Amino acid sequence: MNKTSNRARAKKTDEMRTEYDFDYSKAKPNRFAGRIASDQTVVLLDPEVSKVFPDSESMNAALRGLIAALPKTNKREARK
C-alpha cells in the first residue's frame, strides 16, 4: 500500500471545494414550512404503499384499525 507523502498532506486545506459552493441567490423558501402542527409527525411512504393509501385520511383509517386490533397493553404504549 502506498503512503501519502508529506507534501500531499500539506496541500489539504479546510476550505470547501468549489463543487460544493451553493448559490443562495437561486434558493427558494420551504413551501411546506409552517404547514405541520407541532403535534403532527410527517413520514415518507414508499411508492407501493402510497398507491394503496393515496391520502392521509385513508392512511389514518388503516392505522386506527391496526391500533384497534392491538392488545390493550400495546394500545397504552402506542398512545404515549
N, C-alpha and C positions, 0 to 999 in steps of 0.2 A: 504494500500500500504506500502510495506517495504521500509525503508530508508536505504541508503548505509551507512555503518559505516565509521568513520573517518579513520580507519585502511585500509579499501579497497580503499578509495580515495588517501591515501598516497602512495599506491603501483603504481599508474599510473605514467608513465614517458613520456617524449617527444620523446623517441626513437621509431623507426619504428619497427613493428612486423617482425619476421623472415619470415613469409609467404609473406611479401611484398618486401623482398630483391630481387633485379633484377640483374641477372648475365649478365653484359655488355659484357663479352667475347663471348657470343653467339649472340650478336646484329649484324644486317646487315644494311648496308646503305639503305636509302629510294630510291628504284629504280625509283620512279616516280618524285622525286625532280628534278627540273630543266626542266621538260618537259612542264610545264604550263607557258605560257607567262603572263606577268603582266596584260594584258588587257582581259584575259580569266577568266571565272568562272567555277569551277568544281561542278557538282551536282550529287547526288546519286539517281538513278531511282529505283522505286520499281520493283520487278521481273516481274509483269504483264505488266508494261509499257515497260520494256526493251525487252520483247518478241515482242512487236509491233514495236519498234524502236531499232533495233539491233546495229546501228552505229550512229555516230554523224551527218553524212550527212542527214539521214532520220529524225532525231530529229530536226535538224536545219531547214529543209524544212517545217516540220509541224509547228514549232514555227513562222517561217516567214509568213506562211499562216494565222496563228492566228493573228499576228501583222497587216497584211494587212486588215483583217476583222474588226479590232478595229476602232471606230470613231476617227476622226482626233485629237481631244483633248487628247485622251488616247495614241495615237501614239507618241505625243510630250513627254508625261510623260514617256513612255516606253524607249525612246531613251536617257534619262538623265542618 
